[in-house]
Every structure is written in C-alpha cells, then in structure tokens.
C-alpha cells in the first residue's frame, strides 16, 4: 500500500474521538477515500482510538 501521510490526514481531519476502526472505514467510504486508504484503515487493529496521536501511531505501525 502506498498511502502518504498527507493523504491519510485529509481523511481523518475533523473526526470526533474516540473512534473505532469500523467508524474510520465507514467514514472513509462515505468521503471518497481511495482503495489504498480503505485497505490501510481495514488493516488497523480492531480497537478504539482515543486521540489523533493514537490513530497516527497505529497507522505508522502499518507502514
């Protein structure tokens, strides 16, 4: 998957936390996220993210 940090930030900006993986995927689908972004969101651990920092750390671990 080749998703830039900037591309991910476009899709997670404005989210209300805490947010679950399922909410992130749904939000991405509703907002026209690319297939690569959706695949990356699906690959996140099935948990809730309490802050943008937690989500960023989880996304970084996938790279």
Secondary structure, 3 states (H helix, E strand, C coil): CCCCHHHHHHHHCCCCCCEEHHHHHHHHHHCCCCHHHHHHHHCCCCCEECCHHHHHHHHHHHC
